[in-house]
Amino acid sequence: MDMKDRKMSKAVTDSDFRRLVESKNVRKAVMVKDGKVFKYGYDK
């Protein structure tokens, strides 16, 4: 990841991420934090 990509991405908390996913009605989302991959699944 170079500086250009780093500037575009911003850190979000888990609650913000869930709220963002719910507001977009996304079924599945993946977030990478601290080198770990978190997968969220929603049944709507």
mmCIF entry with sequence, helices, sheets and N, C-alpha, C, O atoms, coordinates in Angstrom:
data_MODEL
# 
_entry.id   MODEL 
# 
_entity.id                         1 
_entity.type                       polymer 
_entity.pdbx_number_of_molecules   1 
# 
_entity_poly.entity_id                      1 
_entity_poly.type                           'polypeptide(L)' 
_entity_poly.nstd_linkage                   no 
_entity_poly.nstd_monomer                   no 
_entity_poly.pdbx_seq_one_letter_code       MDMKDRKMSKAVTDSDFRRLVESKNVRKAVMVKDGKVFKYGYDK 
_entity_poly.pdbx_seq_one_letter_code_can   MDMKDRKMSKAVTDSDFRRLVESKNVRKAVMVKDGKVFKYGYDK 
_entity_poly.pdbx_strand_id                 A 
# 
loop_
_entity_poly_seq.entity_id 
_entity_poly_seq.num 
_entity_poly_seq.mon_id 
_entity_poly_seq.hetero 
1 1  MET n 
1 2  ASP n 
1 3  MET n 
1 4  LYS n 
1 5  ASP n 
1 6  ARG n 
1 7  LYS n 
1 8  MET n 
1 9  SER n 
1 10 LYS n 
1 11 ALA n 
1 12 VAL n 
1 13 THR n 
1 14 ASP n 
1 15 SER n 
1 16 ASP n 
1 17 PHE n 
1 18 ARG n 
1 19 ARG n 
1 20 LEU n 
1 21 VAL n 
1 22 GLU n 
1 23 SER n 
1 24 LYS n 
1 25 ASN n 
1 26 VAL n 
1 27 ARG n 
1 28 LYS n 
1 29 ALA n 
1 30 VAL n 
1 31 MET n 
1 32 VAL n 
1 33 LYS n 
1 34 ASP n 
1 35 GLY n 
1 36 LYS n 
1 37 VAL n 
1 38 PHE n 
1 39 LYS n 
1 40 TYR n 
1 41 GLY n 
1 42 TYR n 
1 43 ASP n 
1 44 LYS n 
# 
_struct_asym.id          A 
_struct_asym.entity_id   1 
# 
loop_
_struct_conf.conf_type_id 
_struct_conf.id 
_struct_conf.pdbx_PDB_helix_id 
_struct_conf.beg_label_comp_id 
_struct_conf.beg_label_asym_id 
_struct_conf.beg_label_seq_id 
_struct_conf.pdbx_beg_PDB_ins_code 
_struct_conf.end_label_comp_id 
_struct_conf.end_label_asym_id 
_struct_conf.end_label_seq_id 
_struct_conf.pdbx_end_PDB_ins_code 
_struct_conf.beg_auth_comp_id 
_struct_conf.beg_auth_asym_id 
_struct_conf.beg_auth_seq_id 
_struct_conf.end_auth_comp_id 
_struct_conf.end_auth_asym_id 
_struct_conf.end_auth_seq_id 
_struct_conf.pdbx_PDB_helix_class 
_struct_conf.details 
_struct_conf.pdbx_PDB_helix_length 
HELX_P HELX_P1 AA1 MET A 3  ? MET A 8  ? MET A 3  MET A 8  1 ? 6  
HELX_P HELX_P2 AA2 ASP A 14 ? LYS A 24 ? ASP A 14 LYS A 24 1 ? 11 
# 
_struct_conf_type.id          HELX_P 
_struct_conf_type.criteria    ? 
_struct_conf_type.reference   ? 
# 
_struct_sheet.id               AA1 
_struct_sheet.type             ? 
_struct_sheet.number_strands   2 
_struct_sheet.details          ? 
# 
_struct_sheet_order.sheet_id     AA1 
_struct_sheet_order.range_id_1   1 
_struct_sheet_order.range_id_2   2 
_struct_sheet_order.offset       ? 
_struct_sheet_order.sense        anti-parallel 
# 
loop_
_struct_sheet_range.sheet_id 
_struct_sheet_range.id 
_struct_sheet_range.beg_label_comp_id 
_struct_sheet_range.beg_label_asym_id 
_struct_sheet_range.beg_label_seq_id 
_struct_sheet_range.pdbx_beg_PDB_ins_code 
_struct_sheet_range.end_label_comp_id 
_struct_sheet_range.end_label_asym_id 
_struct_sheet_range.end_label_seq_id 
_struct_sheet_range.pdbx_end_PDB_ins_code 
_struct_sheet_range.beg_auth_comp_id 
_struct_sheet_range.beg_auth_asym_id 
_struct_sheet_range.beg_auth_seq_id 
_struct_sheet_range.end_auth_comp_id 
_struct_sheet_range.end_auth_asym_id 
_struct_sheet_range.end_auth_seq_id 
AA1 1 LYS A 28 ? LYS A 33 ? LYS A 28 LYS A 33 
AA1 2 LYS A 36 ? GLY A 41 ? LYS A 36 GLY A 41 
# 
loop_
_atom_site.group_PDB 
_atom_site.id 
_atom_site.type_symbol 
_atom_site.label_atom_id 
_atom_site.label_alt_id 
_atom_site.label_comp_id 
_atom_site.label_asym_id 
_atom_site.label_entity_id 
_atom_site.label_seq_id 
_atom_site.pdbx_PDB_ins_code 
_atom_site.Cartn_x 
_atom_site.Cartn_y 
_atom_site.Cartn_z 
_atom_site.occupancy 
_atom_site.B_iso_or_equiv 
_atom_site.pdbx_formal_charge 
_atom_site.auth_seq_id 
_atom_site.auth_comp_id 
_atom_site.auth_asym_id 
_atom_site.auth_atom_id 
_atom_site.pdbx_PDB_model_num 
ATOM 1   N N  . MET A 1 1  ? 0.856   -1.203  0.000  1.00 0.00 ? 1  MET A N  1 
ATOM 2   C CA . MET A 1 1  ? 0.000   0.000   0.000  1.00 0.00 ? 1  MET A CA 1 
ATOM 3   C C  . MET A 1 1  ? 0.886   1.245   0.000  1.00 0.00 ? 1  MET A C  1 
ATOM 4   O O  . MET A 1 1  ? 1.710   1.423   0.897  1.00 0.00 ? 1  MET A O  1 
ATOM 5   N N  . ASP A 1 2  ? 0.720   2.083   -0.981 1.00 0.00 ? 2  ASP A N  1 
ATOM 6   C CA . ASP A 1 2  ? 1.516   3.299   -1.011 1.00 0.00 ? 2  ASP A CA 1 
ATOM 7   C C  . ASP A 1 2  ? 0.741   4.442   -0.360 1.00 0.00 ? 2  ASP A C  1 
ATOM 8   O O  . ASP A 1 2  ? -0.396  4.263   0.075  1.00 0.00 ? 2  ASP A O  1 
ATOM 9   N N  . MET A 1 3  ? 1.363   5.605   -0.299 1.00 0.00 ? 3  MET A N  1 
ATOM 10  C CA . MET A 1 3  ? 0.750   6.724   0.417  1.00 0.00 ? 3  MET A CA 1 
ATOM 11  C C  . MET A 1 3  ? -0.550  7.173   -0.243 1.00 0.00 ? 3  MET A C  1 
ATOM 12  O O  . MET A 1 3  ? -1.459  7.652   0.434  1.00 0.00 ? 3  MET A O  1 
ATOM 13  N N  . LYS A 1 4  ? -0.637  7.021   -1.540 1.00 0.00 ? 4  LYS A N  1 
ATOM 14  C CA . LYS A 1 4  ? -1.851  7.460   -2.235 1.00 0.00 ? 4  LYS A CA 1 
ATOM 15  C C  . LYS A 1 4  ? -3.054  6.646   -1.767 1.00 0.00 ? 4  LYS A C  1 
ATOM 16  O O  . LYS A 1 4  ? -4.121  7.201   -1.505 1.00 0.00 ? 4  LYS A O  1 
ATOM 17  N N  . ASP A 1 5  ? -2.880  5.329   -1.662 1.00 0.00 ? 5  ASP A N  1 
ATOM 18  C CA . ASP A 1 5  ? -3.982  4.484   -1.207 1.00 0.00 ? 5  ASP A CA 1 
ATOM 19  C C  . ASP A 1 5  ? -4.288  4.743   0.261  1.00 0.00 ? 5  ASP A C  1 
ATOM 20  O O  . ASP A 1 5  ? -5.448  4.744   0.674  1.00 0.00 ? 5  ASP A O  1 
ATOM 21  N N  . ARG A 1 6  ? -3.239  4.960   1.039  1.00 0.00 ? 6  ARG A N  1 
ATOM 22  C CA . ARG A 1 6  ? -3.440  5.167   2.465  1.00 0.00 ? 6  ARG A CA 1 
ATOM 23  C C  . ARG A 1 6  ? -4.269  6.420   2.730  1.00 0.00 ? 6  ARG A C  1 
ATOM 24  O O  . ARG A 1 6  ? -5.072  6.456   3.662  1.00 0.00 ? 6  ARG A O  1 
ATOM 25  N N  . LYS A 1 7  ? -4.067  7.448   1.901  1.00 0.00 ? 7  LYS A N  1 
ATOM 26  C CA . LYS A 1 7  ? -4.802  8.696   2.088  1.00 0.00 ? 7  LYS A CA 1 
ATOM 27  C C  . LYS A 1 7  ? -6.290  8.501   1.788  1.00 0.00 ? 7  LYS A C  1 
ATOM 28  O O  . LYS A 1 7  ? -7.146  9.132   2.407  1.00 0.00 ? 7  LYS A O  1 
ATOM 29  N N  . MET A 1 8  ? -6.581  7.623   0.836  1.00 0.00 ? 8  MET A N  1 
ATOM 30  C CA . MET A 1 8  ? -7.980  7.423   0.451  1.00 0.00 ? 8  MET A CA 1 
ATOM 31  C C  . MET A 1 8  ? -8.749  6.632   1.507  1.00 0.00 ? 8  MET A C  1 
ATOM 32  O O  . MET A 1 8  ? -9.950  6.837   1.684  1.00 0.00 ? 8  MET A O  1 
ATOM 33  N N  . SER A 1 9  ? -8.059  5.727   2.209  1.00 0.00 ? 9  SER A N  1 
ATOM 34  C CA . SER A 1 9  ? -8.748  4.902   3.192  1.00 0.00 ? 9  SER A CA 1 
ATOM 35  C C  . SER A 1 9  ? -8.729  5.598   4.541  1.00 0.00 ? 9  SER A C  1 
ATOM 36  O O  . SER A 1 9  ? -7.739  6.226   4.916  1.00 0.00 ? 9  SER A O  1 
ATOM 37  N N  . LYS A 1 10 ? -9.829  5.481   5.265  1.00 0.00 ? 10 LYS A N  1 
ATOM 38  C CA . LYS A 1 10 ? -9.891  6.076   6.592  1.00 0.00 ? 10 LYS A CA 1 
ATOM 39  C C  . LYS A 1 10 ? -10.339 5.024   7.593  1.00 0.00 ? 10 LYS A C  1 
ATOM 40  O O  . LYS A 1 10 ? -11.086 4.104   7.260  1.00 0.00 ? 10 LYS A O  1 
ATOM 41  N N  . ALA A 1 11 ? -9.876  5.177   8.810  1.00 0.00 ? 11 ALA A N  1 
ATOM 42  C CA . ALA A 1 11 ? -10.182 4.186   9.839  1.00 0.00 ? 11 ALA A CA 1 
ATOM 43  C C  . ALA A 1 11 ? -11.594 4.403   10.361 1.00 0.00 ? 11 ALA A C  1 
ATOM 44  O O  . ALA A 1 11 ? -12.019 5.533   10.603 1.00 0.00 ? 11 ALA A O  1 
ATOM 45  N N  . VAL A 1 12 ? -12.305 3.307   10.529 1.00 0.00 ? 12 VAL A N  1 
ATOM 46  C CA . VAL A 1 12 ? -13.646 3.376   11.109 1.00 0.00 ? 12 VAL A CA 1 
ATOM 47  C C  . VAL A 1 12 ? -13.726 2.365   12.242 1.00 0.00 ? 12 VAL A C  1 
ATOM 48  O O  . VAL A 1 12 ? -13.053 1.334   12.222 1.00 0.00 ? 12 VAL A O  1 
ATOM 49  N N  . THR A 1 13 ? -14.551 2.671   13.218 1.00 0.00 ? 13 THR A N  1 
ATOM 50  C CA . THR A 1 13 ? -14.739 1.746   14.325 1.00 0.00 ? 13 THR A CA 1 
ATOM 51  C C  . THR A 1 13 ? -15.703 0.651   13.905 1.00 0.00 ? 13 THR A C  1 
ATOM 52  O O  . THR A 1 13 ? -16.364 0.763   12.872 1.00 0.00 ? 13 THR A O  1 
ATOM 53  N N  . ASP A 1 14 ? -15.786 -0.413  14.708 1.00 0.00 ? 14 ASP A N  1 
ATOM 54  C CA . ASP A 1 14 ? -16.658 -1.528  14.355 1.00 0.00 ? 14 ASP A CA 1 
ATOM 55  C C  . ASP A 1 14 ? -18.112 -1.081  14.272 1.00 0.00 ? 14 ASP A C  1 
ATOM 56  O O  . ASP A 1 14 ? -18.837 -1.486  13.364 1.00 0.00 ? 14 ASP A O  1 
ATOM 57  N N  . SER A 1 15 ? -18.540 -0.246  15.218 1.00 0.00 ? 15 SER A N  1 
ATOM 58  C CA . SER A 1 15 ? -19.938 0.200   15.204 1.00 0.00 ? 15 SER A CA 1 
ATOM 59  C C  . SER A 1 15 ? -20.213 1.073   13.988 1.00 0.00 ? 15 SER A C  1 
ATOM 60  O O  . SER A 1 15 ? -21.279 0.969   13.382 1.00 0.00 ? 15 SER A O  1 
ATOM 61  N N  . ASP A 1 16 ? -19.270 1.928   13.625 1.00 0.00 ? 16 ASP A N  1 
ATOM 62  C CA . ASP A 1 16 ? -19.430 2.752   12.423 1.00 0.00 ? 16 ASP A CA 1 
ATOM 63  C C  . ASP A 1 16 ? -19.510 1.877   11.180 1.00 0.00 ? 16 ASP A C  1 
ATOM 64  O O  . ASP A 1 16 ? -20.294 2.133   10.266 1.00 0.00 ? 16 ASP A O  1 
ATOM 65  N N  . PHE A 1 17 ? -18.669 0.828   11.168 1.00 0.00 ? 17 PHE A N  1 
ATOM 66  C CA . PHE A 1 17 ? -18.650 -0.061  10.006 1.00 0.00 ? 17 PHE A CA 1 
ATOM 67  C C  . PHE A 1 17 ? -19.979 -0.784  9.880  1.00 0.00 ? 17 PHE A C  1 
ATOM 68  O O  . PHE A 1 17 ? -20.521 -0.896  8.780  1.00 0.00 ? 17 PHE A O  1 
ATOM 69  N N  . ARG A 1 18 ? -20.512 -1.277  10.989 1.00 0.00 ? 18 ARG A N  1 
ATOM 70  C CA . ARG A 1 18 ? -21.803 -1.972  10.945 1.00 0.00 ? 18 ARG A CA 1 
ATOM 71  C C  . ARG A 1 18 ? -22.906 -1.020  10.507 1.00 0.00 ? 18 ARG A C  1 
ATOM 72  O O  . ARG A 1 18 ? -23.773 -1.388  9.715  1.00 0.00 ? 18 ARG A O  1 
ATOM 73  N N  . ARG A 1 19 ? -22.873 0.203   11.023 1.00 0.00 ? 19 ARG A N  1 
ATOM 74  C CA . ARG A 1 19 ? -23.893 1.185   10.662 1.00 0.00 ? 19 ARG A CA 1 
ATOM 75  C C  . ARG A 1 19 ? -23.804 1.509   9.179  1.00 0.00 ? 19 ARG A C  1 
ATOM 76  O O  . ARG A 1 19 ? -24.828 1.645   8.510  1.00 0.00 ? 19 ARG A O  1 
ATOM 77  N N  . LEU A 1 20 ? -22.598 1.631   8.667  1.00 0.00 ? 20 LEU A N  1 
ATOM 78  C CA . LEU A 1 20 ? -22.398 1.913   7.245  1.00 0.00 ? 20 LEU A CA 1 
ATOM 79  C C  . LEU A 1 20 ? -22.947 0.778   6.396  1.00 0.00 ? 20 LEU A C  1 
ATOM 80  O O  . LEU A 1 20 ? -23.619 1.014   5.392  1.00 0.00 ? 20 LEU A O  1 
ATOM 81  N N  . VAL A 1 21 ? -22.659 -0.460  6.802  1.00 0.00 ? 21 VAL A N  1 
ATOM 82  C CA . VAL A 1 21 ? -23.134 -1.613  6.045  1.00 0.00 ? 21 VAL A CA 1 
ATOM 83  C C  . VAL A 1 21 ? -24.655 -1.677  6.085  1.00 0.00 ? 21 VAL A C  1 
ATOM 84  O O  . VAL A 1 21 ? -25.298 -1.925  5.064  1.00 0.00 ? 21 VAL A O  1 
ATOM 85  N N  . GLU A 1 22 ? -25.233 -1.452  7.273  1.00 0.00 ? 22 GLU A N  1 
ATOM 86  C CA . GLU A 1 22 ? -26.686 -1.532  7.398  1.00 0.00 ? 22 GLU A CA 1 
ATOM 87  C C  . GLU A 1 22 ? -27.363 -0.440  6.580  1.00 0.00 ? 22 GLU A C  1 
ATOM 88  O O  . GLU A 1 22 ? -28.410 -0.675  5.976  1.00 0.00 ? 22 GLU A O  1 
ATOM 89  N N  . SER A 1 23 ? -26.773 0.750   6.557  1.00 0.00 ? 23 SER A N  1 
ATOM 90  C CA . SER A 1 23 ? -27.392 1.851   5.818  1.00 0.00 ? 23 SER A CA 1 
ATOM 91  C C  . SER A 1 23 ? -27.347 1.600   4.316  1.00 0.00 ? 23 SER A C  1 
ATOM 92  O O  . SER A 1 23 ? -28.217 2.070   3.582  1.00 0.00 ? 23 SER A O  1 
ATOM 93  N N  . LYS A 1 24 ? -26.351 0.870   3.860  1.00 0.00 ? 24 LYS A N  1 
ATOM 94  C CA . LYS A 1 24 ? -26.231 0.593   2.426  1.00 0.00 ? 24 LYS A CA 1 
ATOM 95  C C  . LYS A 1 24 ? -26.972 -0.680  2.029  1.00 0.00 ? 24 LYS A C  1 
ATOM 96  O O  . LYS A 1 24 ? -27.048 -1.013  0.847  1.00 0.00 ? 24 LYS A O  1 
ATOM 97  N N  . ASN A 1 25 ? -27.524 -1.400  3.027  1.00 0.00 ? 25 ASN A N  1 
ATOM 98  C CA . ASN A 1 25 ? -28.206 -2.667  2.744  1.00 0.00 ? 25 ASN A CA 1 
ATOM 99  C C  . ASN A 1 25 ? -27.283 -3.660  2.046  1.00 0.00 ? 25 ASN A C  1 
ATOM 100 O O  . ASN A 1 25 ? -27.683 -4.346  1.105  1.00 0.00 ? 25 ASN A O  1 
ATOM 101 N N  . VAL A 1 26 ? -26.069 -3.722  2.513  1.00 0.00 ? 26 VAL A N  1 
ATOM 102 C CA . VAL A 1 26 ? -25.102 -4.660  1.950  1.00 0.00 ? 26 VAL A CA 1 
ATOM 103 C C  . VAL A 1 26 ? -25.264 -6.002  2.645  1.00 0.00 ? 26 VAL A C  1 
ATOM 104 O O  . VAL A 1 26 ? -25.392 -6.067  3.867  1.00 0.00 ? 26 VAL A O  1 
ATOM 105 N N  . ARG A 1 27 ? -25.259 -7.067  1.862  1.00 0.00 ? 27 ARG A N  1 
ATOM 106 C CA . ARG A 1 27 ? -25.435 -8.399  2.457  1.00 0.00 ? 27 ARG A CA 1 
ATOM 107 C C  . ARG A 1 27 ? -24.171 -8.858  3.173  1.00 0.00 ? 27 ARG A C  1 
ATOM 108 O O  . ARG A 1 27 ? -24.232 -9.376  4.287  1.00 0.00 ? 27 ARG A O  1 
ATOM 109 N N  . LYS A 1 28 ? -23.034 -8.665  2.529  1.00 0.00 ? 28 LYS A N  1 
ATOM 110 C CA . LYS A 1 28 ? -21.787 -9.112  3.141  1.00 0.00 ? 28 LYS A CA 1 
ATOM 111 C C  . LYS A 1 28 ? -20.738 -8.029  2.988  1.00 0.00 ? 28 LYS A C  1 
ATOM 112 O O  . LYS A 1 28 ? -20.697 -7.322  1.981  1.00 0.00 ? 28 LYS A O  1 
ATOM 113 N N  . ALA A 1 29 ? -19.904 -7.908  3.983  1.00 0.00 ? 29 ALA A N  1 
ATOM 114 C CA . ALA A 1 29 ? -18.846 -6.908  3.931  1.00 0.00 ? 29 ALA A CA 1 
ATOM 115 C C  . ALA A 1 29 ? -17.598 -7.482  4.586  1.00 0.00 ? 29 ALA A C  1 
ATOM 116 O O  . ALA A 1 29 ? -17.676 -8.349  5.455  1.00 0.00 ? 29 ALA A O  1 
ATOM 117 N N  . VAL A 1 30 ? -16.462 -6.987  4.157  1.00 0.00 ? 30 VAL A N  1 
ATOM 118 C CA . VAL A 1 30 ? -15.195 -7.435  4.719  1.00 0.00 ? 30 VAL A CA 1 
ATOM 119 C C  . VAL A 1 30 ? -14.404 -6.212  5.156  1.00 0.00 ? 30 VAL A C  1 
ATOM 120 O O  . VAL A 1 30 ? -14.280 -5.239  4.411  1.00 0.00 ? 30 VAL A O  1 
ATOM 121 N N  . MET A 1 31 ? -13.875 -6.271  6.362  1.00 0.00 ? 31 MET A N  1 
ATOM 122 C CA . MET A 1 31 ? -13.049 -5.182  6.861  1.00 0.00 ? 31 MET A CA 1 
ATOM 123 C C  . MET A 1 31 ? -11.725 -5.758  7.328  1.00 0.00 ? 31 MET A C  1 
ATOM 124 O O  . MET A 1 31 ? -11.691 -6.781  8.012  1.00 0.00 ? 31 MET A O  1 
ATOM 125 N N  . VAL A 1 32 ? -10.648 -5.107  6.961  1.00 0.00 ? 32 VAL A N  1 
ATOM 126 C CA . VAL A 1 32 ? -9.328  -5.536  7.421  1.00 0.00 ? 32 VAL A CA 1 
ATOM 127 C C  . VAL A 1 32 ? -8.854  -4.555  8.483  1.00 0.00 ? 32 VAL A C  1 
ATOM 128 O O  . VAL A 1 32 ? -8.765  -3.352  8.238  1.00 0.00 ? 32 VAL A O  1 
ATOM 129 N N  . LYS A 1 33 ? -8.550  -5.086  9.674  1.00 0.00 ? 33 LYS A N  1 
ATOM 130 C CA . LYS A 1 33 ? -8.094  -4.230  10.767 1.00 0.00 ? 33 LYS A CA 1 
ATOM 131 C C  . LYS A 1 33 ? -6.940  -4.922  11.473 1.00 0.00 ? 33 LYS A C  1 
ATOM 132 O O  . LYS A 1 33 ? -7.056  -6.080  11.873 1.00 0.00 ? 33 LYS A O  1 
ATOM 133 N N  . ASP A 1 34 ? -5.840  -4.221  11.625 1.00 0.00 ? 34 ASP A N  1 
ATOM 134 C CA . ASP A 1 34 ? -4.657  -4.756  12.298 1.00 0.00 ? 34 ASP A CA 1 
ATOM 135 C C  . ASP A 1 34 ? -4.186  -6.048  11.640 1.00 0.00 ? 34 ASP A C  1 
ATOM 136 O O  . ASP A 1 34 ? -3.724  -6.962  12.323 1.00 0.00 ? 34 ASP A O  1 
ATOM 137 N N  . GLY A 1 35 ? -4.300  -6.128  10.311 1.00 0.00 ? 35 GLY A N  1 
ATOM 138 C CA . GLY A 1 35 ? -3.829  -7.296  9.593  1.00 0.00 ? 35 GLY A CA 1 
ATOM 139 C C  . GLY A 1 35 ? -4.767  -8.483  9.662  1.00 0.00 ? 35 GLY A C  1 
ATOM 140 O O  . GLY A 1 35 ? -4.484  -9.531  9.082  1.00 0.00 ? 35 GLY A O  1 
ATOM 141 N N  . LYS A 1 36 ? -5.908  -8.330  10.379 1.00 0.00 ? 36 LYS A N  1 
ATOM 142 C CA . LYS A 1 36 ? -6.876  -9.420  10.457 1.00 0.00 ? 36 LYS A CA 1 
ATOM 143 C C  . LYS A 1 36 ? -8.084  -9.079  9.616  1.00 0.00 ? 36 LYS A C  1 
ATOM 144 O O  . LYS A 1 36 ? -8.418  -7.905  9.454  1.00 0.00 ? 36 LYS A O  1 
ATOM 145 N N  . VAL A 1 37 ? -8.738  -10.081 9.085  1.00 0.00 ? 37 VAL A N  1 
ATOM 146 C CA . VAL A 1 37 ? -9.900  -9.871  8.227  1.00 0.00 ? 37 VAL A CA 1 
ATOM 147 C C  . VAL A 1 37 ? -11.162 -10.177 9.019  1.00 0.00 ? 37 VAL A C  1 
ATOM 148 O O  . VAL A 1 37 ? -11.317 -11.267 9.568  1.00 0.00 ? 37 VAL A O  1 
ATOM 149 N N  . PHE A 1 38 ? -12.060 -9.203  9.071  1.00 0.00 ? 38 PHE A N  1 
ATOM 150 C CA . PHE A 1 38 ? -13.338 -9.385  9.746  1.00 0.00 ? 38 PHE A CA 1 
ATOM 151 C C  . PHE A 1 38 ? -14.429 -9.453  8.693  1.00 0.00 ? 38 PHE A C  1 
ATOM 152 O O  . PHE A 1 38 ? -14.525 -8.572  7.838  1.00 0.00 ? 38 PHE A O  1 
ATOM 153 N N  . LYS A 1 39 ? -15.250 -10.492 8.746  1.00 0.00 ? 39 LYS A N  1 
ATOM 154 C CA . LYS A 1 39 ? -16.325 -10.638 7.771  1.00 0.00 ? 39 LYS A CA 1 
ATOM 155 C C  . LYS A 1 39 ? -17.656 -10.460 8.472  1.00 0.00 ? 39 LYS A C  1 
ATOM 156 O O  . LYS A 1 39 ? -17.905 -11.067 9.513  1.00 0.00 ? 39 LYS A O  1 
ATOM 157 N N  . TYR A 1 40 ? -18.498 -9.639  7.909  1.00 0.00 ? 40 TYR A N  1 
ATOM 158 C CA . TYR A 1 40 ? -19.829 -9.406  8.449  1.00 0.00 ? 40 TYR A CA 1 
ATOM 159 C C  . TYR A 1 40 ? -20.854 -9.917  7.453  1.00 0.00 ? 40 TYR A C  1 
ATOM 160 O O  . TYR A 1 40 ? -20.764 -9.626  6.260  1.00 0.00 ? 40 TYR A O  1 
ATOM 161 N N  . GLY A 1 41 ? -21.819 -10.669 7.930  1.00 0.00 ? 41 GLY A N  1 
ATOM 162 C CA . GLY A 1 41 ? -22.871 -11.165 7.053  1.00 0.00 ? 41 GLY A CA 1 
ATOM 163 C C  . GLY A 1 41 ? -24.221 -10.737 7.580  1.00 0.00 ? 41 GLY A C  1 
ATOM 164 O O  . GLY A 1 41 ? -24.480 -10.813 8.781  1.00 0.00 ? 41 GLY A O  1 
ATOM 165 N N  . TYR A 1 42 ? -25.069 -10.292 6.696  1.00 0.00 ? 42 TYR A N  1 
ATOM 166 C CA . TYR A 1 42 ? -26.403 -9.849  7.085  1.00 0.00 ? 42 TYR A CA 1 
ATOM 167 C C  . TYR A 1 42 ? -27.444 -10.589 6.266  1.00 0.00 ? 42 TYR A C  1 
ATOM 168 O O  . TYR A 1 42 ? -27.335 -10.683 5.043  1.00 0.00 ? 42 TYR A O  1 
ATOM 169 N N  . ASP A 1 43 ? -28.455 -11.115 6.947  1.00 0.00 ? 43 ASP A N  1 
ATOM 170 C CA . ASP A 1 43 ? -29.578 -11.742 6.252  1.00 0.00 ? 43 ASP A CA 1 
ATOM 171 C C  . ASP A 1 43 ? -30.733 -10.763 6.258  1.00 0.00 ? 43 ASP A C  1 
ATOM 172 O O  . ASP A 1 43 ? -31.347 -10.516 7.296  1.00 0.00 ? 43 ASP A O  1 
ATOM 173 N N  . LYS A 1 44 ? -31.026 -10.206 5.095  1.00 0.00 ? 44 LYS A N  1 
ATOM 174 C CA . LYS A 1 44 ? -32.096 -9.202  5.029  1.00 0.00 ? 44 LYS A CA 1 
ATOM 175 C C  . LYS A 1 44 ? -33.208 -9.704  4.142  1.00 0.00 ? 44 LYS A C  1 
ATOM 176 O O  . LYS A 1 44 ? -34.206 -9.010  3.951  1.00 0.00 ? 44 LYS A O  1 
# 
